[in-house]
């Protein structure tokens, strides 16, 4: 995902927001209203609406552990499966319907099945619509992944918009917390609506990004936090190897590549431009060089493919299909980089060919640029171990929170209370990224916490939007 600010369409953003902090603005206007919190998760919508004076009169959440946590934090018993709820009897009249409805059917990280999702998660929008028709709350505020707007060539959003517009005037915007000085890059689509019979959205505008507010990840870091996840010895070894790589290039006045480094491509000579390796014969592969420049030994096609970098082992059944252009470019650029600096790189390569280096840890992404003020080191950057490689970025804002502990951002410079240098982001810091530090209790483990926070809405972004919505007269 690009870290450039989104150039929104279908939104009006010509009003400047108030100053925004991680705890929100203490001067926020209080309103008297009721709301329901569907697919409530850890309670992001609840926190945001409560800050504006709202009272929650109904909440639903499928997962039992999150229902328990919701009760501890807000004193409300959540309904379970929303499909089992009797709308007329169980859901009271309310002013605002809030819902971060399940995003997996529309996410780029999933199968993108949308309304055809095999687990029926994509069909939960129809349950929202059923509630809207039965209760007719004045306002709606929905959240989902950015990809919802373009899913199925825009047809998914067109269906949602058309159905909502039977009762509501609606608008949407794609917004990320980092646009308001909150140090997290997480673009999401926010959908607002107001009953047409109440006058619709009138002059509603989404909050405008605050260009003056700079992001710094240090806003959310607590170096005295004792509950943190240690870096494994193997992880430190991987970081040290890539730190040495950066030192070698810097000492020899070589700019760090801004394309992903695929070290296993260095020295390779197999053909990839016209015909992907999976479609090549044994004779075409024999004698060429594969992963790390090692000669491809004879054997079955399957055995020979396994001697290539893993991204070139992919099976393409269509005989007319080639590798995508981006993959061809990355392969070509890596080969050119290696042959330009072969002598230096050959001395370093053994460091990442050791046992314990997974394929993804032999890839490296320097997302910091090569400006004069950019220090060439990992030690003051945010590092994240991703399937696409070890990603390094400036300590401005965090990438979106992920649902697996292996991808939690690392802060290499943070000194722990135990005297170690470098650790993972803590669950309290993740809560701050989502502006949820007011929660009384968090999930017990870091894994559970990151899954919950990763699925949650950002409280401050929701508060800013809801405040604009409730201002409509």
Secondary structure, 3 states (H helix, E strand, C coil): CCCCCCCCCCCCCCCECCCCCCCCCCCCCCCCEEEEEECCCCCHHHHHHHHCCEEEEEEECCCHHHHHHHHHHHCCCCECCHHHCCHHHHCCCCCEEEECCCCCCCCCCCCCCHHHCCCCCCCHHHHHHHHHHHHCCCEEEEEEEHHHHCHHHHHHHHHHHHHHCCCEEEEEEEECHHHHCCCECCCEEEEEEEEHHHCCCCCCCCCECCCCCCCCHHHCCCCCCCCCCCCCHHHHHHHHHHHHHHHHHHHCCCCCCCCCEEHHHCCCCCCCCCCCHHHCCHHHHCCCECHHHCECCCCCHHHHHCCCCHHHCCCCCCCCCCCCHHHHHHHHHHHHHHHHCHHHHHHHHCCCCCCCCCHHHHEEEECCCCCCCCCCCCCCCEEEEECCEEEEECCCCECCCCCCHHHCCEEEEEECCCCCEEEECCHHHHHHHCCCCCCCCCCCCHHHHHHHHHHCCCHHHHHHHHHHHHCCC
